[in-house]
Amino acid sequence: MSGEQGTYVQPSFERDTNYIQTRITLDGRDGYPVEPGRYRLVVSRACPWANRAIIVRRLLGLEDVLSMGVCGPTHDKRSWTFDLDPDQVDPVLGIPRLQDAYFRRFPGYARGITVPAIVDIPSGAVVTNDFRQITVDLQTQWRDFHRDGAPDLYPEELREQIEAISKPIYTEVNNGVYRCGFAGTQRAYDAAYARLFDRLDWLEEHLRTRRYLVGTTITEADVRLFTTLVRFDAVYHGHFKCNRSKLVEMPSLWGYARDLFQTPGFGDTVDFTHIKAHYYVVHRDINPTGIIPGGPDLSAWAEPHGREALGGSPFGERTAAGPVRADERVPAEHNPVLAAVAA
């Protein structure tokens, strides 16, 4: 998300969670009804919050009804930019900066220009950047357009459990790594560090005897945790000083993360090159030189995880997502694990 660059002078990192709460719904109650082809999901593969939306869109098979624009991994103080596209302009929205869509609806928008964001193509105006609501609505409001066999990632009978386990995961893990990385005092860092690893230890035990966080198939809760775990050793362990343990040193979490990574729709959305470039280049207050480290070795992501023995299956009676469409594939050199997993 934009807004993570710059110098943080407050003792404890506080995320601005005042997102645009407009929703795209079946009944169009906020003025934006669900319509195939009307909206564009704007993401960066570097961002864990955007990665959630990329995964859910792919698992549900919404590629043909909700197009996706991909920003580059780095940005300046103003906005994410479409520097991966020809002439550095999004080919659908016709804009060079995501802020243009924000300003179209809210001139002079003063909060962070964040991804993921959904933009109304006809007006060119941003609709929402509420990453938590976006994925829930993709699952509940866009159901008529899910692919045949799409998983139910947010089943009604499990929603209370999904939200209950997700709440501390967000505060202590998803956002906890940022509270470590951007802590302005030793006391703030120590507190964030303790909270992070207390929760990771709890998850390590929780996942020791169950394959997924909730129920016997993949749910929204697993998507929310995965995007932090897949970045943990590559950036959070060193860059954000979350260095008590690497993910590979926590057996249950490491097996769980590999299990998800090797499931279609998860690992094939991960761009390690973009992830490392974003954190190490943009966060110059933490990494003044902008040097991107060479490691870690990614080959272990392809190793067998053995978690089938715990029971359950990724999609139960539903089916896995098909091959990634050609125009949305992560370049092989950005995620060399994919070839090994496919083999």
KADANOR-V49172 format. One record per backbone hydrogen bond with DSSP energy under -0.5 kcal/mol. NH is the residue of the N-H (numbers start at 1). CO is the residue of the C=O. Records with the same first field share a line. If there is no record, write none. Layout:
BEGIN
NH->CO + CO
END
This chain:
BEGIN
4->1
9->7
17->15
19->17
21->19
25->23 + 32
28->25
31->28
34->25
37->65
38->35
39->35
40->119
41->67
42->40 + 117
43->41 + 69
45->71
47->44
51->47
52->48
53->49
54->50
55->51
56->52
57->53
58->54
59->55
60->56
61->57 + 58
62->57
65->62
66->62
67->39
69->41
71->43 + 69
72->81
76->79
81->74
82->96
83->81
85->82
88->85
89->86
90->95
94->90
98->80
100->97
101->98
102->98
103->99
104->100
105->101 + 102
106->102
109->106
114->112
116->42
117->42
118->128
119->40 + 117
120->125
121->38 + 119
124->120
125->120
126->101
127->118
128->118
129->20
130->20
131->129
134->130
135->131
136->132
137->133
138->134
139->135
140->136
141->137
142->137
145->142
146->143
147->60
150->147
153->151
155->152
158->155
159->155 + 156
162->158
163->159
164->160
165->161
166->162
167->163
168->164
169->165
170->166
171->167
172->168
173->168 + 169
174->169
175->170
176->170
177->173
179->175
180->176
181->177
182->178
183->180
184->11
185->11
189->185
190->186
191->187
192->188
193->189
194->190
195->191
196->192
197->193
198->194
199->195
200->196
201->197
202->198
203->199
204->200
205->201
206->202
207->203
208->205
209->205 + 206
218->314
220->153
222->219
223->219
224->220
225->221
226->222
227->223
228->225
229->225
230->226
231->228
232->228 + 229
233->229
235->231
236->231
237->232
239->235
240->235 + 236
241->238
242->236
243->241
249->246
250->247
251->249
254->250
255->251
256->252
257->253
258->254
259->255
260->256
261->257
262->258
263->260
266->263
267->260 + 261
269->266
270->267
272->270 + 334
273->334
275->271
276->272
277->273
278->274
279->275
280->276
281->277
282->277 + 278
283->278 + 279
284->282
286->283
287->283
290->287
293->291
301->298
302->299
303->300
309->306
310->307
311->308
313->216
318->315
319->149
328->325
329->326
330->268
334->331
335->331 + 332
338->335
340->336
341->337
342->338
343->339
END
